[in-house]
Structure formats: C-alpha cells, structure tokens
Amino acid sequence: MKRTLLLLLSLVMALSLAITAFAGDEETKWAQDNGLLLDESMDELYEKAKAEGKLVISTISSRTQKVANAFMEMYPGIDVEVYDISSGVLKEKFVTEYESGIYTVDILHSKEQVGEYTFELFKEGWLHNYQPPSIFGNVPDSYKTLTPLMLELNLWFYNTEVYDKSPITSWWDLTREDWRGRVVFQDAASNDAYCAALTAMVQHADQMAEDYEKVFGEPIQLDADEPNAGYAFIKRFLANNPVMAKGSDEVIELVGSKGQTNPPVGYSSSVKLRKKDEGFAINYGPKEMQVANGIPALNFISIANKANHPNAAKMFIKFWMGGEDGKGVGYAPLVSLGSWSVRPENESAEGNIPLADIPLWEVDFDYIYMNIETVRDYWITHRN
C-alpha cells in the first residue's frame, strides 16, 4: 500500500512539473518558431512582413509615430498602427488583454525602472527579447537584460543665472543646513523612478558611507533606526525639508525660473534639459557627483508572445535601432538632449555628455524588485 501511494504521489508530482515546464516551453517554442533567435537580413524579413501586411505597436513615446512614418515610406506594403499610451496604463492594458486571450499587440515599448516587466511579463514569457547580433553585438551585456532602445536619467539640475557649475557634488550636500528647504524632489512614495534610485542607494550603502566621510571628514554614525548609510541619507534628507514637486516640469520651473537670488537644486528627468529652449536657466552637472547620480531608466522594446505579425515586428526593431550600421533614419527621432543610446553605432545629440562620463549605479532589477517596497515604507515613515 505504501509503495502504491508513493508511486501515485510521484506520478502527481511529475505531472505537475511537466505542466509547469510546458507552460514555459510553449512560449519558448513560439519564440523559436517565429525566428526570434535568428538574425535574418532586412530583405528576408521584408518579404515575410509584406505577407503579414501589418504591425501594431503600443508605446509610451509620441516619437514612435515618426519612426513608423519613416518605416512605412521606406517599406511600402506594411501598415503600422501606433498607440501612444501613458506608462501607468500601458502595462495594465497589455496584461488585461493578454489574460483575456486578446493578442493584438506586436511590439510593446515601455520603460523598466523597478523590475516589474522583467519579473512579471518577461519571466512569464508574455514578452520576448529580440537581440540579433548584427544590431546588438556591441551593446554592453549589462544593458541587455531587456532589449534596450535608449536610456534616460534623473539628474541634479541647477540655476545657471546664479551658478556657473553644479553647487552640489554629493548627495550628502543635500542634508546640510544651507540646503534646508532648497531641494526639489518628487515623492518616492508614488514615484517609482525616484524610489528605485533610493533603493539602489541602499544597495550601495558602503559607497554612501565612504562618501559621507569625504564630505564631513569623519565616519558616519548610524542612529538606531538607520540600518545603513543609504537609509541614513533618506532619513536625514527628509529632515532637511525638501520641496516635493508633482512632476519633472514643476522641478524645472522651481529650479530654473529666472530672477531668483537663492534658487533650489532639483532632481529631474534628463530630457528636461530641452526646456532651456523655453527660457529656463537650467543645466545639470552629473560629472561632478562623487558617487553616482542614480540609475538609468531603460527604454526597452519587446515582441509580444503570440504576436500576429512577428516578422514585421523583427524588421521594425532593426529599423528602429538604426539598421545594421546604426545610422539609419529609424533612430533619428530619438536623438535628443538627455537621452542616450547604448548602441555605440547610434549618433548622440550635440551637447550630450558621453554616457561613460556619468557616474551611475549599475541597475540590479533583482535587488530593486525585491527591496523597493521596504525602502518606500521607510521613506513614508520619515516623510511626515
């Protein structure tokens, strides 16, 4: 009887494992069957894509339509539909439709900041990377956990009417008395990008402790409610009464409005440097930061599992990345101040600081995904 029960139990466990494995294998097989592991030429893909005749893209960027227009002009016979959706809605919309068996999206373009796409959609096989060596062969491996389109950063902005260069060189400067009430930030309780940067700071607390000693000339003494130097910064920063802005535009307005005598500094999206053209006196000085400016936000492109037009999707991604030499018109709409390609062949906007010259913490989505809520709770505890 015991032997029979053990045999039945073993069969049940084996069947369960087989079903689990099959769920993962099904998505992997779809990717293989549709050539996501191949590096086909544009001519090869074009013939297959014309037979599909269509491509559907969900994106967080209005510039994607410009790419689509250039693609359709160069490759007639493929109709590209672009749906520009806010980042807060795009993921939820995709998941709702996918779970309902609606597979209309071919390419999904969004921004990974906290690991939610990595550990929820890619891990499930609902989204796939497509990284042909002819396009991504020279991209650093550290940026290829997802298929990278470009990077954006949050950086410290200052007012150029008052300062010739960045008045801060360390995060710890922001805890000094002379910056009390003169730092503009966003609430990390509701802003994932800011909370992710603080989570990376907690991860690299040893560097924060070393920097504290450089700034203040003595080792940091942690309070009982400060688990490490990263948490210590969060607590002491909040105690210095930072101004909480509602968005990046407000950060720039508060920092860069002209006529100020004692302006604040502010942490904002790097793309907002373009607001100089609107009359704001702003610049950033990322090379001056002693430790890191934070972590990059990775704009990624992916092919949806069970996409109806996989060949058109592969072709469009190659085109979007500038083609095999990186100089094609597909990438041109993305060349702008405050955004960087991780593909060396792509051009960079005039005036952009080389990405290699900007101190950053390497993104560890595993750590951020597992720890961001703990950091968020700590922020909320000390915010009020």
VEXRO-594594 format. One record per residue (C-alpha): residue in three letters; x, y, z. Coordinates in steps of 0.25 Angstrom, whole numbers, padded with zeros to 4 digits, always signed. Each point is the difference from the previous one (the first is absolute). Last residue first. Layout:
<papas>
ALAXYZ/...
</papas>
This chain:
<papas>
ASN+0024+0253+0031/ARG+0010-0006-0010/HIS+0007-0009+0010/THR-0010-0012+0000/ILE-0003+0003-0014/TRP+0014-0002-0004/TYR+0002-0012+0008/ASP-0012-0006-0007/ARG+0005+0003-0013/VAL+0013-0006+0003/THR-0007-0013+0004/GLU-0008+0000-0012/ILE+0012+0002-0009/ASN+0007-0012+0005/MET-0003-0013-0008/TYR-0002+0008-0013/ILE+0012+0009+0002/TYR+0009-0012+0003/ASP-0004-0008-0012/PHE+0000+0012-0009/ASP+0015+0003+0003/VAL+0003+0012-0008/GLU+0014+0005+0000/TRP+0002+0012+0009/LEU+0003+0012-0008/PRO+0012+0010-0002/ILE-0002+0007-0013/ASP+0013+0000-0009/ALA-0004-0013-0007/LEU-0013+0006-0004/PRO+0007+0011-0008/ILE-0005+0014+0004/ASN-0010+0003-0011/GLY+0002+0014-0006/GLU-0003-0005-0015/ALA-0009-0012+0001/SER+0006-0013-0001/GLU+0001-0009-0012/ASN-0002-0015+0000/GLU+0012-0009-0003/PRO+0003-0001+0015/ARG-0013-0007+0004/VAL-0004+0004+0014/SER-0008+0012-0006/TRP+0000+0012+0009/SER-0011+0010+0004/GLY+0001+0014+0006/LEU+0002+0008-0013/SER-0006-0006-0012/VAL+0002-0011-0010/LEU-0013-0009+0001/PRO-0006+0005-0013/ALA+0013-0004-0007/TYR-0001-0015+0004/GLY-0008-0005-0012/VAL+0008+0009-0010/GLY+0011-0009-0001/LYS+0014+0002+0007/GLY+0001-0012+0008/ASP+0008-0008-0011/GLU-0010-0012+0001/GLY-0012+0008+0001/GLY-0002+0013+0008/MET-0006-0007+0013/TRP-0014+0003-0005/PHE+0003-0007-0013/LYS+0004-0013+0007/ILE-0012+0001+0009/PHE-0009+0002-0012/MET+0005-0012-0007/LYS-0002-0009+0012/ALA-0014+0005+0002/ALA-0003-0002-0015/ASN+0004-0014+0001/PRO-0008-0002+0013/HIS-0013+0005-0006/ASN-0011-0007+0008/ALA+0007+0001+0014/LYS-0001-0013+0007/ASN+0010+0005+0011/ALA+0002+0015-0001/ILE+0012+0005-0006/SER+0008+0009+0008/ILE+0007+0014+0000/PHE+0006+0006+0012/ASN+0002+0014+0006/LEU+0009-0002+0012/ALA+0000+0010+0011/PRO+0014+0002+0004/ILE+0005-0001+0015/GLY+0003+0011+0010/ASN+0010+0012-0002/ALA+0011-0008+0006/VAL+0012+0001+0010/GLN+0007+0014-0001/MET-0010+0008-0009/GLU+0008+0010-0008/LYS-0002-0008-0013/PRO-0015+0001+0001/GLY+0000+0016-0001/TYR-0014+0004-0005/ASN-0005+0012-0006/ILE-0011+0010+0001/ALA-0004+0015-0002/PHE-0014-0003-0006/GLY-0004+0008-0012/GLU-0008-0010-0008/ASP+0013-0005-0008/LYS+0006-0003+0013/LYS-0012-0010+0002/ARG+0009-0010-0008/LEU+0007-0003+0012/LYS-0013-0007+0004/VAL+0005-0013-0006/SER+0009-0002+0012/SER-0012-0003+0008/SER+0000+0008+0013/TYR+0007+0002+0014/GLY+0000+0014+0004/VAL+0009+0011+0005/PRO-0006+0012+0007/PRO+0001+0014-0004/ASN+0006+0011+0009/THR+0000+0013-0008/GLN-0011-0004-0009/GLY-0003+0009-0013/LYS-0002-0011-0010/SER-0008-0013+0003/GLY+0010-0012-0001/VAL-0002-0007+0013/LEU-0014+0001+0003/GLU-0005-0001-0014/ILE+0010-0012-0003/VAL-0006-0007+0012/GLU-0014+0003-0004/ASP+0003-0006-0014/SER+0005-0012+0006/GLY-0013-0003+0008/LYS-0008+0003+0012/ALA+0011+0006+0008/MET+0004-0003+0014/VAL+0009+0011+0007/PRO+0011-0006+0009/ASN-0002+0003+0014/ASN+0014-0003+0006/ALA-0006-0012+0008/LEU-0003-0007-0013/PHE+0015+0000-0004/ARG+0003-0005+0014/LYS-0009-0012-0001/ILE+0003-0004-0014/PHE+0015+0002+0002/ALA+0000-0009+0012/TYR-0007-0010-0008/GLY+0011-0001-0010/ALA+0011+0001+0012/ASN-0006-0013+0006/PRO-0011-0005+0009/GLU-0003+0014+0005/ASP-0011-0001+0011/ALA+0011-0002+0011/ASP+0008+0012-0005/LEU+0012-0002-0009/GLN+0013+0007+0003/ILE+0006+0004-0013/PRO+0016+0000+0000/GLU+0006+0014+0000/GLY+0005+0011-0009/PHE-0014+0004-0004/VAL+0000-0001-0015/LYS+0010-0011-0001/GLU-0005-0008+0011/TYR-0014+0001-0005/ASP+0005-0005-0014/GLU+0006-0013+0007/ALA-0014-0002+0007/MET-0007+0002-0014/GLN+0009-0010-0006/ASP-0003-0010+0010/ALA-0015+0002-0001/HIS+0000-0005-0014/GLN-0013-0008+0001/VAL-0006+0012+0008/MET+0004+0009-0011/ALA-0006-0009-0011/THR-0013+0000+0008/LEU+0001+0015+0000/ALA+0001+0000-0015/ALA-0012-0009-0001/CYS-0008+0009+0009/TYR+0002+0011-0009/ALA-0004-0008-0012/ASP-0012-0006+0007/ASN-0006+0014+0003/SER-0012-0002+0010/ALA+0007-0002+0013/ALA+0013+0006-0006/ASP-0007+0014+0001/GLN+0007+0008-0010/PHE+0013+0009+0003/VAL+0003+0015+0000/VAL+0011+0004+0010/ARG+0000+0014+0006/GLY-0008-0003+0013/ARG+0013-0002+0008/TRP+0012+0001-0010/ASP+0009+0009+0009/GLU-0003-0010+0012/ARG+0007-0012-0007/THR-0008-0012-0003/LEU+0000+0003-0015/ASP+0015+0000+0000/TRP+0000-0015+0004/TRP-0005-0003-0015/SER+0014+0005-0004/THR+0006+0010-0009/ILE-0010+0012+0001/PRO+0001+0014-0005/SER+0000-0005-0014/LYS+0007+0010-0009/ASP+0000+0015-0003/TYR-0011+0002+0010/VAL-0010+0011+0001/GLU-0006+0002-0013/THR+0003-0014-0004/ASN-0010-0006+0010/TYR+0003-0014+0004/PHE-0004-0014-0005/TRP+0003-0013+0007/LEU-0002-0012-0009/ASN-0011-0011-0003/LEU+0005-0008-0012/GLU-0005-0005-0013/LEU+0005-0012-0008/MET-0003-0005-0014/LEU-0006-0011-0007/PRO+0005-0012+0008/THR-0005-0014-0002/LEU-0001-0005+0015/THR+0010-0006+0008/LYS+0009+0006-0011/TYR+0005+0013+0007/SER+0011-0007+0009/ASP+0004-0008-0013/PRO+0006+0012-0006/VAL-0006+0003-0014/ASN+0010-0004-0011/GLY-0007-0012-0006/PHE-0014+0007+0002/ILE-0003+0003-0015/SER+0007-0011-0008/PRO+0000-0009+0012/PRO-0016-0001+0000/GLN-0006+0004+0013/TYR-0015-0003+0001/ASN-0005-0001+0014/HIS-0013-0006+0003/LEU-0013+0004+0007/TRP-0011-0010+0006/GLY+0011-0010+0003/GLU-0004+0000+0015/LYS+0014+0005+0004/PHE-0001+0011-0011/LEU-0013+0005+0006/GLU+0001+0000+0015/PHE+0015-0001+0004/THR+0006+0009-0011/TYR-0012+0009-0002/GLU-0001+0003+0015/GLY+0015+0002+0001/VAL-0001+0014+0007/GLN+0003+0009-0012/GLU-0003-0006-0013/LYS-0005+0010-0010/SER-0010-0004-0011/HIS-0001-0005-0015/LEU-0009-0012-0003/ILE+0001-0005-0014/ASP-0011-0010-0006/VAL-0012+0004+0008/THR-0013-0006-0004/TYR+0000-0013+0008/ILE-0013+0000+0007/GLY-0001-0013+0008/SER-0007+0006+0012/GLU+0013-0001+0008/TYR+0007+0007-0011/GLU-0010+0012+0000/THR+0001+0003+0014/VAL+0015-0002+0000/PHE+0002+0010-0011/LYS-0009+0010+0006/GLU+0006-0001+0013/LYS+0014+0002-0006/LEU-0004+0012-0008/VAL-0008+0008+0010/GLY+0011+0006+0009/SER+0009+0001-0012/SER-0009+0009-0007/ILE-0005-0006-0013/ASP+0004+0004-0015/TYR-0007-0010-0009/VAL+0008-0001-0013/GLU-0006-0008-0012/VAL+0010-0004-0011/ASP-0005-0004-0013/ILE+0010-0008-0008/GLY-0001+0000-0015/PRO+0010+0011-0002/TYR+0014-0001+0007/MET+0007+0013-0001/GLU-0012+0009+0002/MET-0006-0009+0010/PHE+0012+0000+0008/ALA+0002+0015+0000/ASN-0015+0001+0005/ALA+0002-0010+0011/VAL+0012+0007+0005/LYS-0007+0013+0001/GLN-0012-0008+0007/THR+0010-0005+0010/ARG+0003+0015+0004/SER-0013+0000+0008/SER+0007-0009+0010/ILE-0006-0010+0010/THR-0002-0010-0011/SER-0010-0011-0004/ILE+0003-0004-0014/VAL-0008-0008-0010/LEU+0006-0005-0014/LYS-0007-0003-0013/GLY+0001-0007-0013/GLU+0004-0014+0005/ALA+0004-0004-0014/LYS+0008+0013-0001/ALA+0007-0004+0013/LYS+0005-0013-0006/GLU+0006+0007-0013/TYR+0005+0011+0009/LEU+0007-0009+0010/GLU+0009-0006-0011/ASP+0004+0013-0005/MET+0002+0006+0014/SER+0010-0012+0002/GLU-0003-0011+0010/ASP+0007-0001+0013/LEU-0007-0012+0007/LEU-0004-0002+0014/LEU-0014+0007-0001/GLY-0002-0009-0012/ASN-0015-0002+0001/ASP+0001-0015+0004/GLN+0011+0003+0010/ALA-0009+0011+0007/TRP-0012-0009+0000/LYS+0008-0012+0005/THR+0005+0009+0012/GLU-0015+0004+0003/GLU-0004-0015+0000/ASP+0012-0004+0008/GLY-0004+0009+0012/ALA-0014-0006+0001/PHE+0006-0014-0003/ALA+0009+0001+0011/THR-0011+0002+0010/ILE-0009-0011-0006/ALA+0012-0009+0001/LEU+0003+0003+0014/SER-0014-0002+0004/LEU+0000-0014-0008/ALA+0012-0004+0007/MET-0005+0004+0014/VAL-0013-0008-0003/LEU+0008-0012-0005/SER+0009+0000+0012/LEU-0012+0001+0010/LEU-0007-0012-0008/LEU+0013-0008+0002/LEU+0002+0004+0015/LEU-0015-0005+0002/THR+0003-0013-0007/ARG+0012-0002+0008/LYS-0007+0003+0013/MET-0011-0010-0004/
</papas>
